Amino acid sequence: MLNTRIKELRTARNLSQVEMAKRLGVTKQSVSNWENNNIQPSVDMLVMIARLFSVSTDYLLCLDNRQVLDVTGLSVEHVAHIQQVVDDIRGRNEPQS
């Protein structure tokens, strides 16, 4: 659900509700209401939340579970290093025989 996804993204980035609210130009109460499923953010705010966390609106709405990491501006070597870290975390960097 949207409320759970917002809270997961916020806490994964070690943001308080107050910090998130400041970045979005809303009150802490708005963030709290979204996370408690009391109200839904507007379409415009949904886009702002997606941009804040570098995810798609489909991801926020739980229509797509893929997360994409924006590597724009990084060198090919840096992107390869990031991919290697991801592979290591997933346990896929085992030697092939």
Secondary structure, DSSP 8 states (H G I E B T S, - for coil): -HHHHHHHHHHHTT--HHHHHHHHTS-HHHHHHHHTTSS---HHHHHHHHHHHT--HHHHTTS--------TT--HHHHHHHHHHHHHHHT------
